[in-house]
Amino acid sequence: MSLIIKNSPGIKPSEITPESDYYNRRQFIKQSAAVLGAAWAGRIAMPVQAAQTGDFPTAIKSQYSTREPANSFEDITSYNNFYEFGTSKTDPARNGTGFQTDPWKVSIEGEVARTGVFDLDELIKPYQLEERIYRLRCVEGWSMVIPWTGFSLAEMIKQFQPTSRAKYVEFTTLYDPERMPGQKRRVLHWPYTEGLRMDEAMNPLTLMAVGLYGKTMPNQNGAPLRLVVPWKYGFKSIKSIVKIRFTETQPVCTWNKTAPKEYGFYSNVNPSVDHPRWSQKTERRIGRPFWEPKIPTQLFNGYGEQVASLYTGMDLTKYF
């Protein structure tokens, strides 16, 4: 069953994010730090008003969305994998408090005509922001449905004019152990890096996300800029990006380098290829009662109609 709405159904903005959820982006970042800190330091639920404050007045509803209901804001912001802030699912929300994301710069490097270091606002200014509801399936066997706000990675790539030698795109997370305490432990090879083949990066589904639920991206979810690749396992959707490099050779990705027999470069959601320590045949939707049965995992996370052609002729058990 495909999860994508191929044609715009005319969804009203209020059906996903209330119109009152929109305010100035940079002002919100500054105001929200104190609210997030108070909420998570005390390990209490996010105040309703904070969860409903938004700042993307020009974002449009995308045709690329699932039909499934989104997880709650509390689900999405309280259960995270973000090892830079700790290995427990609750560590990112707690240890990300106070993480400053303004100013933020991103370096564009490698096989492109236009390179340089860009302020985040400058980087995203040319692109139309969209609201897309995507599923996120993690390799441990859990999943969520998340309403992201972001822009097309393909459109950004076009602006930087890749050369004929640009076969892959490599992404790098900020490395700053003082600001990201999880990096003080050698649980992974830092800084965190991930990569896509160029045709994967140019697929219309691939998103550069700057927010969720109509508000600026919370620190624990990858503020201020993260990748979202909905047909791949969650660890491919790298967070807090500071460098994008275009390369001729396949990038060395952090999890693939750390445990190559467990984490392949492609990491497409595939119920037929189990992780050595977990079955991938079923998944548990976060936020649902624990007694409910798990749901079957779909090949490419249900996005096969849009992405299966990228892998025609490939043995997906070998190129996992």
C-alpha positions as CSV (number, residue, x, y, z in Angstrom):
1,M,0.0,0.0,0.0
2,S,1.5,3.3,-1.1
3,L,1.5,6.0,1.6
4,I,1.9,9.0,-0.8
5,I,-0.8,11.3,-1.9
6,K,0.3,11.9,-5.5
7,N,-2.1,14.8,-6.2
8,S,-2.8,17.6,-3.9
9,P,-6.2,17.0,-2.1
10,G,-6.7,20.6,-1.3
11,I,-6.0,20.2,2.4
12,K,-6.6,23.3,4.4
13,P,-3.6,24.6,6.5
14,S,-5.6,24.2,9.7
15,E,-6.0,20.4,9.2
16,I,-2.3,19.9,10.1
17,T,-1.0,23.1,11.6
18,P,-3.4,25.8,12.9
19,E,-3.0,29.1,11.1
20,S,-2.3,30.7,14.4
21,D,0.9,28.6,14.6
22,Y,2.8,31.0,12.4
23,Y,5.3,33.7,13.6
24,N,8.8,35.0,12.9
25,R,11.4,32.2,12.6
26,R,14.5,33.7,14.3
27,Q,12.4,35.3,17.0
28,F,10.9,32.0,17.9
29,I,14.3,30.3,18.2
30,K,15.4,32.8,20.8
31,Q,12.1,32.7,22.7
32,S,11.8,28.9,22.6
33,A,15.1,28.1,24.3
34,A,13.9,29.1,27.7
35,V,10.6,27.2,27.3
36,L,12.3,24.1,26.1
37,G,14.8,24.2,28.9
38,A,12.2,24.6,31.6
39,A,10.1,21.8,30.2
40,W,12.8,19.2,29.6
41,A,15.0,20.0,32.6
42,G,12.0,19.1,34.8
43,R,11.1,16.2,32.6
44,I,7.5,17.4,32.2
45,A,5.4,17.5,29.1
46,M,5.9,20.4,26.7
47,P,3.4,23.1,27.5
48,V,0.5,23.2,25.0
49,Q,1.1,26.8,24.0
50,A,4.8,26.2,23.3
51,A,3.9,23.2,21.1
52,Q,1.5,25.3,19.1
53,T,3.7,28.3,18.4
54,G,4.8,28.3,14.8
55,D,6.8,30.5,12.4
56,F,6.5,29.4,8.8
57,P,3.9,31.8,7.2
58,T,4.8,30.9,3.6
59,A,5.0,27.1,3.9
60,I,2.6,25.3,1.6
61,K,1.0,21.9,1.8
62,S,3.0,19.4,-0.2
63,Q,1.5,16.7,-2.5
64,Y,4.1,14.3,-0.9
65,S,2.4,13.3,2.3
66,T,1.2,10.1,4.0
67,R,-2.4,9.5,4.7
68,E,-1.7,8.4,8.3
69,P,-2.3,10.5,11.3
70,A,0.8,12.2,12.7
71,N,2.3,11.4,16.1
72,S,1.8,14.0,18.8
73,F,4.3,16.8,19.3
74,E,5.3,15.2,22.6
75,D,5.9,11.8,21.0
76,I,8.1,13.3,18.4
77,T,10.2,15.5,20.7
78,S,10.6,13.1,23.6
79,Y,11.8,9.8,22.0
80,N,14.8,10.4,19.8
81,N,18.0,8.9,18.5
82,F,20.7,11.7,18.5
83,Y,23.9,10.3,19.9
84,E,25.6,13.7,19.9
85,F,23.4,14.3,23.0
86,G,23.4,10.8,24.5
87,T,22.5,7.2,23.7
88,S,19.3,7.0,25.6
89,K,16.1,7.9,23.8
90,T,15.4,10.7,26.4
91,D,19.0,12.1,26.4
92,P,18.6,14.4,23.4
93,A,15.6,16.3,24.9
94,R,17.4,16.7,28.2
95,N,21.0,17.3,27.0
96,G,20.0,19.5,24.0
97,T,18.5,22.1,26.3
98,G,20.3,25.4,25.6
99,F,22.0,24.2,22.4
100,Q,22.3,27.5,20.4
101,T,21.5,27.3,16.7
102,D,21.6,30.9,15.8
103,P,23.8,31.9,14.1
104,W,24.3,28.7,12.0
105,K,26.5,28.3,8.9
106,V,26.6,25.5,6.3
107,S,29.7,24.9,4.1
108,I,29.1,23.8,0.5
109,E,32.1,22.0,-0.9
110,G,33.4,19.6,-3.6
111,E,32.3,19.0,-7.2
112,V,30.0,22.0,-7.7
113,A,30.4,25.3,-9.5
114,R,29.3,27.3,-6.5
115,T,31.0,26.7,-3.2
116,G,31.2,28.7,0.0
117,V,30.0,29.1,3.6
118,F,26.4,30.2,3.9
119,D,24.3,31.5,6.8
120,L,21.3,29.3,7.3
121,D,18.8,32.0,6.4
122,E,20.8,32.8,3.3
123,L,20.9,29.1,2.4
124,I,17.2,28.5,2.6
125,K,15.9,31.8,1.4
126,P,15.5,30.8,-2.3
127,Y,13.3,27.8,-1.7
128,Q,9.7,27.3,-1.2
129,L,9.0,25.8,2.3
130,E,6.6,22.9,2.3
131,E,4.8,20.9,5.0
132,R,5.2,17.1,4.4
133,I,3.9,14.3,6.6
134,Y,6.4,11.5,6.4
135,R,6.9,8.2,8.2
136,L,10.2,7.7,9.9
137,R,11.2,4.1,10.4
138,C,14.2,3.3,12.7
139,V,16.4,0.3,12.4
140,E,15.5,-0.7,16.0
141,G,12.0,-1.5,14.9
142,W,10.0,1.6,15.9
143,S,8.3,4.2,13.7
144,M,6.6,7.6,13.8
145,V,4.6,9.8,11.5
146,I,6.0,13.3,11.5
147,P,4.8,16.6,9.9
148,W,8.0,18.2,8.7
149,T,8.6,21.7,7.3
150,G,11.3,21.9,4.8
151,F,12.4,22.3,1.2
152,S,13.4,20.1,-1.7
153,L,17.1,19.0,-1.5
154,A,16.9,18.6,-5.3
155,E,16.1,22.3,-5.7
156,M,19.0,23.2,-3.5
157,I,21.4,21.0,-5.4
158,K,20.5,22.6,-8.7
159,Q,21.4,26.0,-7.3
160,F,25.0,24.9,-6.6
161,Q,25.4,23.4,-10.1
162,P,27.1,20.0,-9.6
163,T,29.8,19.0,-12.1
164,S,29.7,15.8,-14.0
165,R,32.0,14.3,-11.3
166,A,29.4,14.7,-8.6
167,K,28.1,11.2,-8.1
168,Y,27.3,11.4,-4.3
169,V,26.4,13.9,-1.7
170,E,28.0,13.8,1.8
171,F,26.6,15.4,4.8
172,T,28.3,16.2,8.1
173,T,26.9,17.0,11.5
174,L,28.4,19.7,13.8
175,Y,31.3,18.5,15.9
176,D,31.5,20.4,19.2
177,P,31.8,18.2,22.3
178,E,31.3,21.2,24.6
179,R,27.9,21.9,23.0
180,M,27.1,18.2,22.2
181,P,28.2,16.3,25.3
182,G,27.5,12.9,23.7
183,Q,30.6,13.5,21.5
184,K,32.8,13.3,24.5
185,R,32.3,9.5,24.4
186,R,33.7,7.4,21.6
187,V,30.5,5.6,20.9
188,L,30.8,6.6,17.2
189,H,33.3,8.0,14.8
190,W,32.8,11.8,15.1
191,P,31.8,13.9,13.4
192,Y,28.7,12.1,12.2
193,T,28.6,11.7,8.4
194,E,26.1,10.3,6.0
195,G,25.7,10.2,2.2
196,L,23.3,9.6,-0.7
197,R,23.8,8.7,-4.3
198,M,23.1,11.7,-6.5
199,D,19.9,10.2,-7.9
200,E,18.6,9.5,-4.4
201,A,19.4,13.1,-3.4
202,M,17.6,14.4,-6.4
203,N,14.5,12.3,-5.8
204,P,11.4,14.6,-5.1
205,L,10.8,12.9,-1.7
206,T,14.2,13.9,-0.2
207,L,13.7,16.8,2.1
208,M,15.9,19.3,3.9
209,A,13.9,20.0,7.1
210,V,14.0,23.1,9.3
211,G,10.9,22.4,11.4
212,L,8.1,20.1,12.5
213,Y,4.5,20.6,13.4
214,G,4.7,24.1,11.9
215,K,7.4,25.3,14.3
216,T,11.2,25.6,14.2
217,M,13.0,22.3,14.6
218,P,13.6,21.4,18.3
219,N,17.2,20.7,19.2
220,Q,16.6,17.1,19.9
221,N,15.1,16.5,16.4
222,G,18.2,17.9,14.6
223,A,18.0,21.7,14.8
224,P,18.4,23.8,12.8
225,L,18.8,21.8,9.6
226,R,18.4,18.1,9.0
227,L,18.0,15.6,6.2
228,V,14.8,13.5,5.8
229,V,14.9,10.5,3.5
230,P,11.6,8.7,4.2
231,W,12.3,5.4,2.4
232,K,15.5,4.8,4.4
233,Y,16.1,3.9,8.1
234,G,16.2,6.9,10.4
235,F,19.9,7.1,10.9
236,K,20.4,8.1,7.3
237,S,18.4,11.3,8.0
238,I,21.4,13.2,9.5
239,K,20.9,16.1,11.9
240,S,22.4,19.5,12.7
241,I,24.1,19.7,9.3
242,V,27.1,22.0,8.9
243,K,28.7,20.7,5.7
244,I,27.4,19.4,2.4
245,R,30.1,18.0,0.1
246,F,29.7,16.7,-3.5
247,T,32.0,13.8,-4.3
248,E,32.9,11.4,-7.1
249,T,33.3,8.5,-4.7
250,Q,31.0,7.0,-2.2
251,P,31.2,8.7,1.2
252,V,32.3,6.9,4.3
253,C,29.2,7.0,6.5
254,T,29.5,6.8,10.3
255,W,27.3,3.8,11.1
256,N,28.6,1.9,8.0
257,K,32.1,2.6,9.2
258,T,31.3,1.6,12.8
259,A,29.5,-1.6,12.0
260,P,29.6,-2.4,8.3
261,K,27.9,-5.8,8.7
262,E,24.9,-4.2,10.4
263,Y,24.5,-0.9,8.6
264,G,24.9,-0.7,4.8
265,F,25.4,2.4,2.7
266,Y,21.9,2.3,1.2
267,S,19.9,1.4,4.4
268,N,16.6,1.2,2.5
269,V,13.7,0.0,4.7
270,N,13.4,-3.7,3.7
271,P,11.4,-6.3,5.7
272,S,13.3,-9.1,3.9
273,V,16.7,-8.0,5.2
274,D,16.9,-8.3,9.0
275,H,19.4,-6.4,11.1
276,P,21.7,-9.0,12.8
277,R,20.2,-8.2,16.1
278,W,16.6,-7.3,15.1
279,S,13.9,-8.4,12.8
280,Q,12.7,-5.8,10.3
281,K,9.5,-7.6,9.4
282,T,7.4,-5.6,11.8
283,E,7.5,-2.3,13.6
284,R,6.1,-0.6,16.6
285,R,4.4,2.7,16.2
286,I,5.5,5.1,19.0
287,G,2.5,6.5,20.9
288,R,0.3,3.4,20.5
289,P,-0.6,1.2,23.4
290,F,2.0,-1.5,24.1
291,W,-0.6,-4.3,23.9
292,E,-1.5,-3.5,20.3
293,P,0.1,-5.8,17.7
294,K,3.1,-4.6,15.7
295,I,2.4,-3.5,12.1
296,P,4.0,-5.1,9.1
297,T,7.0,-3.2,7.7
298,Q,6.6,-2.1,4.1
299,L,9.4,-2.2,1.5
300,F,10.9,1.3,1.1
301,N,8.7,2.3,4.1
302,G,5.7,2.4,1.7
303,Y,7.3,4.7,-0.8
304,G,8.1,2.1,-3.4
305,E,6.1,3.7,-6.1
306,Q,8.3,6.8,-5.9
307,V,11.7,5.2,-5.4
308,A,11.9,1.6,-6.5
309,S,13.2,2.6,-9.9
310,L,16.3,3.9,-8.3
311,Y,17.4,0.4,-7.5
312,T,16.4,-1.5,-10.7
313,G,18.6,-4.5,-11.2
314,M,20.3,-4.2,-7.8
315,D,20.4,-7.1,-5.3
316,L,19.0,-5.3,-2.2
317,T,20.2,-8.1,0.1
318,K,23.8,-7.4,-1.0
319,Y,23.4,-3.6,-1.3
320,F,21.5,-3.2,2.0
